Amino acid sequence: MFPTMHTFHIPVMGTSYTADTPARVAPFGISSVVSLVDDFLLERFRKIYAEEYKLKYEPIHPKEPDGRAKRITAYLDTLAEVVKIRFESIKKQPFFAKNEKAKYFEMLPTGHHLRSLYLKLMGMKDTPSKERDEIETTLNHSMKEGSIDVNIMVKLDRLPPNPNGKEPLSDEFTDAKTALKGYAKSSLKNSAIVFSAGINQSLYNYMAQFKEFYRNATGEIGKRIIIKASDFRSALIQGKFLARKGLEVSEYRIESGLNCGGHAFPSQGMLLPTILKEIRSQRSLLHQFRETVVNFYKSKGWNTEVAKEAPPPRITVQGGIGNYAEDLRMREYYGMDGTGWGSPFLLVPEVSPVDKETREQLEKSTSQDLYMSDASPLDIYFNNLRGSGSEKYQQKQIAAGKPGSPCVKGFLQNNTEFSETPVCKASRFYQERKLKQIEESDASEEQKENLRKDVYAKQCICDHLGNSGLIFFGAEKTEEAPQAICPGPNIAWFNRSYDMQEMIDHIYGRIADLTPPERPHMFAKEVEMYGNWFALQVEKFNGDKDIATWLKTAAKNFAEGMDYCLEVASTTPFPGENLASIPPRVEIEKERLKESLNVLERKMAA
């Protein structure tokens, strides 16, 4: 298993917000995740870094055969080279100086044996000795880079048009498969690929072609597999499916369905603490596939001994964690092996490339500015920021009578309502035709207005999510590149820019809490969000009996989850943990749930 220097990782954020984060944090031993959605964006980032570090750069033409995979490989190779350059530079720096080497060790978790050894060394400044030399040697040899991990949102698996002719491409050229291939062929070592947004059996079958995801003769896996799931059952199903291919899951990342950034995948009313409780009691089930993997190795004539000795998978959690106390709750109370911290790092310029205007908006944002929207053309809830550059662009286009955006990249093309070839719901092509259809329909004016709002809601996140990073590097101008951003609601409680060491000291509880005492507990916030979500589902309810049954089960799960939240609230809080915020929120949402169920019953009876 890859040894981690820190107890937290930085999850993927949009297409650009962690695109180069490994170059910034991996030299300090911190792991982070790059999105592989937008290969054209990564190509532009590659050029930026190649120029800065005087690396070889040859552009890969948009019509290059297998160009998407090649662009991804080239970028990841460049990223690995940049990390190596920066890491080796830090290692060569002297001890007993205020430099990046000091920062490397000072940022390690409190109690980490290397941090303790480093602090011992600092106490020996005036006493040169053999012991001091030995400690310096040990520290230098023990330094490790953070993992450069990548993310594939498995639902984004479009088969793009052939750039070199009318003949359609074969299935191996879908967006997800070419991203996987690009990663597999990269020079990254001790790295991991994160699969999010469900299961894609075709993609998992394709992965079995690459030896990089299997153990070598010494038992090492060069490229590990991480599954991001919003419930225990999903994690179990995916682990079982992969094991049949001899593929091992090295880590399960459990994420709150709603209290997160980016696309939101609400569970059927299952709250995060309920899911964590189940995992805590049944986590051994996630390691039950060892024999299946060994049998696969045996069928291939491979060394089965290396597969037998594999450790159980790590289990981490992310989504809404805001202070050290909540982080401790995850690791000590629920026994998680680590945590994910995302949105707060959008306010750390050393970590995430966010343009000045958007960062200032985030600094000033309140809970009212952060909302669960219908902006995604995929018809999946999308955590959004009011007043973003993308939203302003959208409103300007509507006012000018030109709704929608030119579809320049096409990663979210999935609608065939008006064409044989899939198009994006945020595109001008789709919106013009949909609005005309609405105008010609027999719907009432009120119904037409609601339908128009649904059309206008879709934003070109495929392209706009990349613009902020390009503006940050001066590769685009703010007025010409609308910026979309997808922070989690937790960012409302962070109100300025921070430096990296300050944020990490906050995560480890070494400084005063950066969030105010009135910030609600992450569990209280999730309860509120699920209350809003359930009320919205009831508002949309159209009389379908199957949906009604599904909603009633969701309500039951939600109610039971709230009862369990009250149990958690009655436990001893970790220092600085606002458990007192949970009961009043549960009381409010229980009443709302009753009201929503009454509305549901009335709609069913109508």
KADAPE-V262883 format. One record per residue. N is the residue number from 1. OMEGA is omega in radians with two decimals (* if undefined). D_LAST is the distance of its C-alpha to the last C-alpha in Angstrom with 2 decimals. Layout:
n->N omega->OMEGA d_last->D_LAST
n->N omega->OMEGA d_last->D_LAST
This chain:
n->1 omega->-3.14 d_last->57.80
n->2 omega->-3.12 d_last->58.19
n->3 omega->-3.14 d_last->59.46
n->4 omega->-3.14 d_last->57.40
n->5 omega->-3.07 d_last->59.28
n->6 omega->3.12 d_last->56.24
n->7 omega->3.13 d_last->53.31
n->8 omega->3.00 d_last->50.86
n->9 omega->3.09 d_last->50.15
n->10 omega->-3.10 d_last->48.69
n->11 omega->3.08 d_last->45.63
n->12 omega->3.08 d_last->44.97
n->13 omega->3.13 d_last->43.69
n->14 omega->3.12 d_last->42.59
n->15 omega->-3.07 d_last->45.07
n->16 omega->-2.93 d_last->47.88
n->17 omega->2.96 d_last->47.56
n->18 omega->-3.10 d_last->49.24
n->19 omega->3.14 d_last->50.88
n->20 omega->-3.12 d_last->54.31
n->21 omega->3.09 d_last->53.59
n->22 omega->3.12 d_last->55.73
n->23 omega->-3.09 d_last->58.71
n->24 omega->-3.00 d_last->58.23
n->25 omega->-3.12 d_last->57.50
n->26 omega->3.08 d_last->58.73
n->27 omega->3.10 d_last->62.37
n->28 omega->3.08 d_last->61.50
n->29 omega->-3.07 d_last->60.12
n->30 omega->-3.14 d_last->56.43
n->31 omega->3.12 d_last->54.01
n->32 omega->-2.97 d_last->51.38
n->33 omega->3.13 d_last->49.14
n->34 omega->3.04 d_last->49.34
n->35 omega->3.10 d_last->46.51
n->36 omega->-3.11 d_last->47.61
n->37 omega->-2.93 d_last->44.91
n->38 omega->-3.13 d_last->47.07
n->39 omega->3.12 d_last->50.53
n->40 omega->3.07 d_last->51.56
n->41 omega->3.14 d_last->51.01
n->42 omega->3.09 d_last->53.00
n->43 omega->3.13 d_last->55.76
n->44 omega->3.07 d_last->56.06
n->45 omega->3.12 d_last->56.19
n->46 omega->3.13 d_last->58.88
n->47 omega->3.14 d_last->61.01
n->48 omega->-3.09 d_last->60.69
n->49 omega->3.10 d_last->61.86
n->50 omega->3.12 d_last->64.51
n->51 omega->-3.10 d_last->66.07
n->52 omega->-3.06 d_last->65.99
n->53 omega->3.10 d_last->67.57
n->54 omega->3.13 d_last->69.85
n->55 omega->3.12 d_last->68.26
n->56 omega->3.12 d_last->68.51
n->57 omega->3.00 d_last->65.75
n->58 omega->-3.09 d_last->65.30
n->59 omega->3.09 d_last->62.07
n->60 omega->-3.01 d_last->59.95
n->61 omega->3.11 d_last->59.06
n->62 omega->-3.12 d_last->55.41
n->63 omega->3.10 d_last->56.50
n->64 omega->3.09 d_last->58.48
n->65 omega->-3.08 d_last->57.72
n->66 omega->-3.04 d_last->55.54
n->67 omega->-3.11 d_last->55.64
n->68 omega->3.14 d_last->52.47
n->69 omega->-3.11 d_last->53.88
n->70 omega->3.13 d_last->57.29
n->71 omega->-3.14 d_last->55.98
n->72 omega->3.10 d_last->54.17
n->73 omega->-3.09 d_last->57.28
n->74 omega->-3.14 d_last->59.52
n->75 omega->-3.12 d_last->57.46
n->76 omega->3.07 d_last->57.22
n->77 omega->3.11 d_last->60.96
n->78 omega->3.13 d_last->61.66
n->79 omega->3.13 d_last->59.49
n->80 omega->-3.13 d_last->61.37
n->81 omega->3.12 d_last->64.67
n->82 omega->3.13 d_last->63.76
n->83 omega->-3.14 d_last->62.67
n->84 omega->3.13 d_last->65.94
n->85 omega->-3.10 d_last->68.00
n->86 omega->-3.12 d_last->66.37
n->87 omega->-3.14 d_last->66.48
n->88 omega->3.09 d_last->70.15
n->89 omega->3.13 d_last->70.95
n->90 omega->-3.13 d_last->69.41
n->91 omega->-3.09 d_last->71.29
n->92 omega->-3.12 d_last->74.59
n->93 omega->-3.09 d_last->74.18
n->94 omega->2.96 d_last->76.40
n->95 omega->3.10 d_last->75.44
n->96 omega->3.06 d_last->76.20
n->97 omega->3.11 d_last->74.83
n->98 omega->-3.07 d_last->71.70
n->99 omega->-3.10 d_last->70.32
n->100 omega->3.09 d_last->67.44
n->101 omega->3.08 d_last->68.98
n->102 omega->3.13 d_last->68.79
n->103 omega->3.13 d_last->65.18
n->104 omega->-3.07 d_last->64.45
n->105 omega->3.13 d_last->65.65
n->106 omega->-3.11 d_last->64.49
n->107 omega->3.13 d_last->60.88
n->108 omega->-3.13 d_last->60.85
n->109 omega->3.05 d_last->58.81
n->110 omega->-3.13 d_last->60.52
n->111 omega->3.08 d_last->62.46
n->112 omega->-3.02 d_last->62.66
n->113 omega->3.13 d_last->66.15
n->114 omega->3.09 d_last->67.11
n->115 omega->3.12 d_last->66.10
n->116 omega->3.12 d_last->68.12
n->117 omega->3.11 d_last->71.05
n->118 omega->3.13 d_last->70.81
n->119 omega->3.07 d_last->70.91
n->120 omega->3.11 d_last->73.92
n->121 omega->-3.12 d_last->75.56
n->122 omega->3.09 d_last->74.96
n->123 omega->-3.10 d_last->76.86
n->124 omega->-3.01 d_last->79.83
n->125 omega->-3.05 d_last->80.37
n->126 omega->-3.09 d_last->83.92
n->127 omega->3.09 d_last->85.01
n->128 omega->-3.10 d_last->85.50
n->129 omega->3.09 d_last->85.89
n->130 omega->-3.13 d_last->85.41
n->131 omega->3.13 d_last->82.25
n->132 omega->3.12 d_last->80.82
n->133 omega->-3.14 d_last->81.57
n->134 omega->3.12 d_last->79.92
n->135 omega->3.12 d_last->76.73
n->136 omega->3.13 d_last->76.59
n->137 omega->3.13 d_last->77.03
n->138 omega->-3.13 d_last->74.31
n->139 omega->-3.14 d_last->71.85
n->140 omega->-3.11 d_last->72.63
n->141 omega->-3.07 d_last->72.25
n->142 omega->-3.14 d_last->68.98
n->143 omega->3.14 d_last->67.16
n->144 omega->3.06 d_last->64.30
n->145 omega->2.97 d_last->62.02
n->146 omega->-3.11 d_last->58.28
n->147 omega->3.01 d_last->56.30
n->148 omega->-3.09 d_last->55.24
n->149 omega->-3.12 d_last->51.87
n->150 omega->-3.12 d_last->49.49
n->151 omega->2.98 d_last->45.75
n->152 omega->3.01 d_last->43.90
n->153 omega->-2.88 d_last->40.15
n->154 omega->3.10 d_last->39.73
n->155 omega->3.13 d_last->36.64
n->156 omega->-3.06 d_last->38.94
n->157 omega->3.13 d_last->40.71
n->158 omega->2.97 d_last->40.89
n->159 omega->-3.05 d_last->43.68
n->160 omega->3.07 d_last->45.31
n->161 omega->3.12 d_last->47.14
n->162 omega->-3.10 d_last->50.80
n->163 omega->-3.05 d_last->52.82
n->164 omega->3.11 d_last->55.87
n->165 omega->-3.09 d_last->54.73
n->166 omega->-3.12 d_last->52.11
n->167 omega->-3.11 d_last->52.28
n->168 omega->3.10 d_last->49.22
n->169 omega->3.09 d_last->49.98
n->170 omega->-3.01 d_last->49.80
n->171 omega->-3.11 d_last->47.16
n->172 omega->-3.13 d_last->49.55
n->173 omega->3.04 d_last->49.21
n->174 omega->-3.06 d_last->45.56
n->175 omega->-3.11 d_last->45.19
n->176 omega->-3.10 d_last->44.70
n->177 omega->3.13 d_last->47.57
n->178 omega->3.06 d_last->50.00
n->179 omega->3.11 d_last->49.19
n->180 omega->3.13 d_last->49.90
n->181 omega->3.13 d_last->53.11
n->182 omega->3.10 d_last->54.21
n->183 omega->-3.10 d_last->53.83
n->184 omega->-3.08 d_last->55.53
n->185 omega->3.13 d_last->58.52
n->186 omega->-3.12 d_last->58.94
n->187 omega->-3.10 d_last->61.78
n->188 omega->3.06 d_last->59.52
n->189 omega->-3.09 d_last->60.56
n->190 omega->-3.09 d_last->58.99
n->191 omega->-3.14 d_last->55.77
n->192 omega->3.03 d_last->52.19
n->193 omega->-3.12 d_last->49.27
n->194 omega->3.06 d_last->45.80
n->195 omega->-3.11 d_last->42.88
n->196 omega->3.03 d_last->39.53
n->197 omega->3.01 d_last->35.91
n->198 omega->-3.09 d_last->35.60
n->199 omega->3.12 d_last->37.78
n->200 omega->-3.03 d_last->39.56
n->201 omega->3.13 d_last->41.40
n->202 omega->3.13 d_last->43.32
n->203 omega->-3.14 d_last->44.63
n->204 omega->3.07 d_last->45.64
n->205 omega->-3.14 d_last->47.43
n->206 omega->-3.10 d_last->49.25
n->207 omega->-3.11 d_last->50.35
n->208 omega->3.12 d_last->52.37
n->209 omega->-2.99 d_last->54.84
n->210 omega->-3.09 d_last->56.14
n->211 omega->-3.10 d_last->58.68
n->212 omega->-3.09 d_last->58.06
n->213 omega->3.13 d_last->55.04
n->214 omega->3.13 d_last->57.18
n->215 omega->3.07 d_last->59.94
n->216 omega->-3.05 d_last->63.47
n->217 omega->3.14 d_last->66.62
n->218 omega->3.08 d_last->66.77
n->219 omega->-3.12 d_last->63.15
n->220 omega->3.03 d_last->61.84
n->221 omega->-3.10 d_last->58.70
n->222 omega->-3.12 d_last->59.29
n->223 omega->-3.05 d_last->55.66
n->224 omega->3.13 d_last->53.18
n->225 omega->3.06 d_last->49.47
n->226 omega->3.10 d_last->46.86
n->227 omega->3.04 d_last->43.21
n->228 omega->-3.08 d_last->40.67
n->229 omega->3.13 d_last->37.55
n->230 omega->3.05 d_last->34.65
n->231 omega->-3.06 d_last->34.63
n->232 omega->-3.08 d_last->37.15
n->233 omega->3.13 d_last->35.73
n->234 omega->3.12 d_last->35.98
n->235 omega->-3.11 d_last->39.53
n->236 omega->-3.11 d_last->40.46
n->237 omega->-3.11 d_last->39.19
n->238 omega->3.11 d_last->41.04
n->239 omega->3.14 d_last->44.17
n->240 omega->-3.13 d_last->44.26
n->241 omega->-3.12 d_last->43.84
n->242 omega->-3.12 d_last->46.59
n->243 omega->3.11 d_last->48.92
n->244 omega->3.08 d_last->48.99
n->245 omega->-3.10 d_last->50.60
n->246 omega->-3.09 d_last->53.01
n->247 omega->-3.08 d_last->51.33
n->248 omega->3.03 d_last->51.10
n->249 omega->-3.13 d_last->48.67
n->250 omega->-3.11 d_last->50.88
n->251 omega->2.98 d_last->48.10
n->252 omega->3.09 d_last->44.40
n->253 omega->-3.14 d_last->42.90
n->254 omega->-3.07 d_last->39.76
n->255 omega->3.03 d_last->37.75
n->256 omega->-3.11 d_last->34.86
n->257 omega->-3.06 d_last->31.81
n->258 omega->-3.05 d_last->31.05
n->259 omega->-3.06 d_last->34.09
n->260 omega->3.04 d_last->36.35
n->261 omega->3.09 d_last->37.58
n->262 omega->3.10 d_last->36.84
n->263 omega->-3.14 d_last->33.90
n->264 omega->-3.13 d_last->31.52
n->265 omega->-3.08 d_last->30.21
n->266 omega->3.03 d_last->27.78
n->267 omega->-3.14 d_last->27.95
n->268 omega->3.11 d_last->25.01
n->269 omega->-3.11 d_last->25.26
n->270 omega->-3.14 d_last->28.93
n->271 omega->-3.10 d_last->31.06
n->272 omega->-3.13 d_last->34.65
n->273 omega->3.08 d_last->36.38
n->274 omega->3.13 d_last->34.57
n->275 omega->-3.14 d_last->35.72
n->276 omega->3.09 d_last->39.22
n->277 omega->3.13 d_last->39.41
n->278 omega->-3.14 d_last->38.71
n->279 omega->-3.14 d_last->41.26
n->280 omega->-3.08 d_last->43.82
n->281 omega->-3.04 d_last->43.70
n->282 omega->-3.03 d_last->43.48
n->283 omega->3.11 d_last->45.26
n->284 omega->3.13 d_last->47.95
n->285 omega->3.14 d_last->45.46
n->286 omega->3.10 d_last->45.66
n->287 omega->-3.05 d_last->49.36
n->288 omega->-3.02 d_last->49.05
n->289 omega->-3.09 d_last->49.58
n->290 omega->-3.12 d_last->53.27
n->291 omega->3.11 d_last->54.45
n->292 omega->3.13 d_last->52.26
n->293 omega->3.13 d_last->53.91
n->294 omega->3.12 d_last->57.36
n->295 omega->3.10 d_last->56.87
n->296 omega->3.12 d_last->55.93
n->297 omega->-3.13 d_last->59.12
n->298 omega->-3.13 d_last->61.08
n->299 omega->-3.14 d_last->59.76
n->300 omega->-3.08 d_last->61.01
n->301 omega->-3.13 d_last->64.36
n->302 omega->3.11 d_last->63.74
n->303 omega->-3.10 d_last->64.98
n->304 omega->-3.09 d_last->62.65
n->305 omega->-3.11 d_last->64.32
n->306 omega->3.13 d_last->62.94
n->307 omega->-3.12 d_last->59.40
n->308 omega->-2.98 d_last->59.92
n->309 omega->-3.08 d_last->60.87
n->310 omega->3.10 d_last->57.85
n->311 omega->3.08 d_last->56.38
n->312 omega->-3.13 d_last->52.74
n->313 omega->3.00 d_last->50.35
n->314 omega->3.03 d_last->49.89
n->315 omega->3.13 d_last->46.48
n->316 omega->-3.09 d_last->45.65
n->317 omega->3.13 d_last->42.67
n->318 omega->3.11 d_last->41.55
n->319 omega->3.02 d_last->38.84
n->320 omega->3.12 d_last->39.16
n->321 omega->-3.01 d_last->42.46
n->322 omega->3.10 d_last->44.18
n->323 omega->-3.07 d_last->47.27
n->324 omega->-3.11 d_last->49.88
n->325 omega->3.12 d_last->48.26
n->326 omega->3.08 d_last->45.03
n->327 omega->3.08 d_last->47.19
n->328 omega->3.11 d_last->49.07
n->329 omega->-3.13 d_last->45.87
n->330 omega->-3.01 d_last->45.04
n->331 omega->-3.05 d_last->48.57
n->332 omega->-3.12 d_last->49.86
n->333 omega->-3.11 d_last->46.91
n->334 omega->3.06 d_last->45.00
n->335 omega->3.11 d_last->48.15
n->336 omega->-3.11 d_last->47.19
n->337 omega->3.14 d_last->50.17
n->338 omega->-3.10 d_last->49.35
n->339 omega->3.05 d_last->46.86
n->340 omega->3.08 d_last->45.70
n->341 omega->-3.07 d_last->46.08
n->342 omega->-2.95 d_last->44.76
n->343 omega->3.13 d_last->43.52
n->344 omega->-3.13 d_last->46.28
n->345 omega->3.02 d_last->48.82
n->346 omega->3.12 d_last->47.45
n->347 omega->3.12 d_last->49.43
n->348 omega->-3.07 d_last->52.60
n->349 omega->3.11 d_last->54.53
n->350 omega->-3.00 d_last->56.83
n->351 omega->-3.00 d_last->53.94
n->352 omega->-3.11 d_last->51.36
n->353 omega->3.12 d_last->52.16
n->354 omega->-3.13 d_last->49.84
n->355 omega->-3.01 d_last->51.03
n->356 omega->-3.09 d_last->52.15
n->357 omega->-3.13 d_last->49.44
n->358 omega->3.13 d_last->46.55
n->359 omega->3.12 d_last->48.26
n->360 omega->3.06 d_last->48.66
n->361 omega->3.13 d_last->44.94
n->362 omega->3.14 d_last->44.23
n->363 omega->-3.09 d_last->46.76
n->364 omega->-3.01 d_last->45.05
n->365 omega->3.05 d_last->41.44
n->366 omega->3.13 d_last->39.22
n->367 omega->-3.14 d_last->35.96
n->368 omega->-3.11 d_last->34.23
n->369 omega->-3.08 d_last->36.09
n->370 omega->-2.99 d_last->35.04
n->371 omega->3.08 d_last->31.50
n->372 omega->-2.96 d_last->29.40
n->373 omega->3.01 d_last->28.98
n->374 omega->-3.04 d_last->27.79
n->375 omega->-3.07 d_last->31.41
n->376 omega->3.07 d_last->32.21
n->377 omega->3.13 d_last->32.20
n->378 omega->-3.08 d_last->31.43
n->379 omega->3.03 d_last->27.81
n->380 omega->3.14 d_last->28.77
n->381 omega->-3.03 d_last->28.48
n->382 omega->3.12 d_last->31.84
n->383 omega->-2.91 d_last->33.47
n->384 omega->3.09 d_last->34.87
n->385 omega->3.11 d_last->37.14
n->386 omega->3.09 d_last->36.31
n->387 omega->3.11 d_last->39.11
n->388 omega->3.10 d_last->40.60
n->389 omega->3.13 d_last->42.89
n->390 omega->3.14 d_last->40.35
n->391 omega->3.12 d_last->37.68
n->392 omega->3.11 d_last->40.29
n->393 omega->-3.13 d_last->41.31
n->394 omega->-3.13 d_last->37.74
n->395 omega->3.11 d_last->37.27
n->396 omega->3.14 d_last->40.69
n->397 omega->3.13 d_last->39.85
n->398 omega->-3.13 d_last->36.63
n->399 omega->-3.12 d_last->38.64
n->400 omega->-3.12 d_last->41.29
n->401 omega->3.12 d_last->38.87
n->402 omega->-3.08 d_last->39.64
n->403 omega->3.11 d_last->36.64
n->404 omega->-3.08 d_last->37.08
n->405 omega->2.98 d_last->40.23
n->406 omega->-3.07 d_last->42.98
n->407 omega->-2.99 d_last->42.39
n->408 omega->-3.09 d_last->45.79
n->409 omega->2.97 d_last->45.23
n->410 omega->-3.08 d_last->42.21
n->411 omega->-3.09 d_last->41.43
n->412 omega->3.12 d_last->37.65
n->413 omega->-3.12 d_last->37.49
n->414 omega->-3.08 d_last->34.68
n->415 omega->-3.14 d_last->32.70
n->416 omega->-3.11 d_last->33.62
n->417 omega->-3.07 d_last->31.05
n->418 omega->-3.12 d_last->33.90
n->419 omega->3.07 d_last->36.96
n->420 omega->3.10 d_last->38.38
n->421 omega->-3.13 d_last->39.87
n->422 omega->3.07 d_last->37.43
n->423 omega->-3.12 d_last->37.14
n->424 omega->3.13 d_last->35.88
n->425 omega->3.08 d_last->32.72
n->426 omega->-3.08 d_last->34.90
n->427 omega->3.09 d_last->37.46
n->428 omega->3.13 d_last->38.24
n->429 omega->-3.09 d_last->38.09
n->430 omega->-3.02 d_last->34.45
n->431 omega->3.11 d_last->33.21
n->432 omega->-3.11 d_last->34.97
n->433 omega->-3.14 d_last->33.42
n->434 omega->3.13 d_last->29.90
n->435 omega->3.09 d_last->30.05
n->436 omega->3.11 d_last->31.43
n->437 omega->3.13 d_last->28.61
n->438 omega->-3.13 d_last->26.05
n->439 omega->-3.09 d_last->28.11
n->440 omega->-3.10 d_last->28.23
n->441 omega->3.13 d_last->24.53
n->442 omega->-3.12 d_last->22.21
n->443 omega->3.08 d_last->20.05
n->444 omega->-3.13 d_last->19.94
n->445 omega->3.11 d_last->22.68
n->446 omega->3.11 d_last->20.45
n->447 omega->3.12 d_last->19.01
n->448 omega->-3.13 d_last->22.63
n->449 omega->3.10 d_last->23.90
n->450 omega->3.12 d_last->21.62
n->451 omega->3.10 d_last->22.71
n->452 omega->3.12 d_last->26.28
n->453 omega->3.12 d_last->26.13
n->454 omega->3.13 d_last->25.18
n->455 omega->-3.09 d_last->28.25
n->456 omega->-3.07 d_last->30.54
n->457 omega->-3.02 d_last->29.72
n->458 omega->3.14 d_last->31.74
n->459 omega->-3.12 d_last->35.32
n->460 omega->-3.08 d_last->38.40
n->461 omega->3.13 d_last->38.79
n->462 omega->-3.14 d_last->40.83
n->463 omega->-3.00 d_last->43.70
n->464 omega->3.12 d_last->43.04
n->465 omega->-3.14 d_last->43.05
n->466 omega->-2.97 d_last->46.69
n->467 omega->-3.09 d_last->47.96
n->468 omega->3.13 d_last->48.43
n->469 omega->3.13 d_last->50.91
n->470 omega->3.07 d_last->52.83
n->471 omega->3.12 d_last->53.04
n->472 omega->-3.12 d_last->54.28
n->473 omega->3.13 d_last->57.16
n->474 omega->-3.13 d_last->57.88
n->475 omega->3.07 d_last->56.92
n->476 omega->3.08 d_last->54.30
n->477 omega->-3.08 d_last->53.97
n->478 omega->-3.06 d_last->51.02
n->479 omega->-3.11 d_last->50.47
n->480 omega->-3.04 d_last->50.44
n->481 omega->-3.12 d_last->48.36
n->482 omega->-3.09 d_last->44.87
n->483 omega->2.95 d_last->44.22
n->484 omega->3.08 d_last->41.00
n->485 omega->-2.99 d_last->40.93
n->486 omega->-3.09 d_last->38.51
n->487 omega->2.98 d_last->39.48
n->488 omega->-3.09 d_last->37.72
n->489 omega->-3.12 d_last->36.53
n->490 omega->-3.06 d_last->39.53
n->491 omega->3.13 d_last->41.86
n->492 omega->-3.07 d_last->40.77
n->493 omega->3.04 d_last->43.19
n->494 omega->-2.88 d_last->46.17
n->495 omega->3.08 d_last->47.58
n->496 omega->3.04 d_last->50.74
n->497 omega->-3.11 d_last->52.64
n->498 omega->2.99 d_last->54.32
n->499 omega->-3.00 d_last->57.13
n->500 omega->-3.10 d_last->56.65
n->501 omega->3.11 d_last->58.80
n->502 omega->-3.13 d_last->57.06
n->503 omega->-3.13 d_last->53.60
n->504 omega->3.04 d_last->54.96
n->505 omega->3.05 d_last->56.70
n->506 omega->-3.13 d_last->53.33
n->507 omega->-3.10 d_last->51.75
n->508 omega->3.04 d_last->54.62
n->509 omega->-3.10 d_last->54.69
n->510 omega->3.09 d_last->58.19
n->511 omega->3.09 d_last->57.47
n->512 omega->-3.11 d_last->55.43
n->513 omega->3.13 d_last->51.68
n->514 omega->3.12 d_last->50.79
n->515 omega->-3.10 d_last->47.35
n->516 omega->-3.11 d_last->46.97
n->517 omega->-3.09 d_last->46.48
n->518 omega->3.11 d_last->43.06
n->519 omega->-3.12 d_last->41.63
n->520 omega->3.09 d_last->38.77
n->521 omega->-3.14 d_last->39.31
n->522 omega->3.11 d_last->38.04
n->523 omega->3.11 d_last->35.77
n->524 omega->3.13 d_last->34.32
n->525 omega->3.13 d_last->33.69
n->526 omega->3.09 d_last->31.96
n->527 omega->3.11 d_last->29.66
n->528 omega->-3.10 d_last->28.77
n->529 omega->3.10 d_last->28.18
n->530 omega->3.04 d_last->25.91
n->531 omega->3.09 d_last->23.91
n->532 omega->-3.11 d_last->23.57
n->533 omega->-3.10 d_last->22.81
n->534 omega->3.11 d_last->19.99
n->535 omega->3.13 d_last->18.33
n->536 omega->3.13 d_last->18.75
n->537 omega->3.12 d_last->17.20
n->538 omega->3.11 d_last->13.98
n->539 omega->-3.13 d_last->14.15
n->540 omega->-3.01 d_last->14.66
n->541 omega->-3.04 d_last->11.99
n->542 omega->3.09 d_last->10.63
n->543 omega->-3.13 d_last->8.56
n->544 omega->-3.07 d_last->11.98
n->545 omega->3.13 d_last->12.57
n->546 omega->3.11 d_last->16.15
n->547 omega->3.12 d_last->15.55
n->548 omega->3.12 d_last->13.36
n->549 omega->3.12 d_last->16.38
n->550 omega->-3.12 d_last->18.75
n->551 omega->3.13 d_last->17.26
n->552 omega->3.07 d_last->17.46
n->553 omega->3.10 d_last->21.04
n->554 omega->3.13 d_last->21.77
n->555 omega->3.12 d_last->20.65
n->556 omega->3.12 d_last->22.95
n->557 omega->-3.13 d_last->25.76
n->558 omega->-3.14 d_last->25.39
n->559 omega->3.12 d_last->25.55
n->560 omega->3.10 d_last->28.57
n->561 omega->3.12 d_last->30.16
n->562 omega->3.08 d_last->29.97
n->563 omega->3.13 d_last->31.63
n->564 omega->3.08 d_last->34.34
n->565 omega->3.10 d_last->34.80
n->566 omega->3.07 d_last->35.66
n->567 omega->3.12 d_last->38.25
n->568 omega->-3.11 d_last->39.74
n->569 omega->-3.12 d_last->39.83
n->570 omega->3.11 d_last->41.93
n->571 omega->3.10 d_last->44.58
n->572 omega->-3.12 d_last->47.72
n->573 omega->2.95 d_last->47.03
n->574 omega->-3.09 d_last->49.29
n->575 omega->3.14 d_last->51.39
n->576 omega->-3.10 d_last->49.26
n->577 omega->-3.06 d_last->45.90
n->578 omega->3.10 d_last->43.22
n->579 omega->-3.10 d_last->41.46
n->580 omega->-3.13 d_last->40.87
n->581 omega->-3.05 d_last->38.18
n->582 omega->-3.08 d_last->35.93
n->583 omega->3.14 d_last->34.91
n->584 omega->3.11 d_last->33.67
n->585 omega->3.10 d_last->31.55
n->586 omega->3.14 d_last->30.13
n->587 omega->3.14 d_last->29.31
n->588 omega->-3.05 d_last->27.45
n->589 omega->3.06 d_last->25.48
n->590 omega->3.09 d_last->24.60
n->591 omega->3.10 d_last->22.98
n->592 omega->-3.13 d_last->21.14
n->593 omega->3.09 d_last->20.00
n->594 omega->-3.14 d_last->18.56
n->595 omega->-3.14 d_last->16.70
n->596 omega->3.12 d_last->15.42
n->597 omega->3.07 d_last->14.29
n->598 omega->3.10 d_last->12.46
n->599 omega->3.13 d_last->10.63
n->600 omega->3.13 d_last->10.01
n->601 omega->3.14 d_last->8.69
n->602 omega->3.12 d_last->6.19
n->603 omega->3.14 d_last->5.19
n->604 omega->-3.10 d_last->5.58
n->605 omega->-3.08 d_last->3.81
n->606 omega->* d_last->0.00
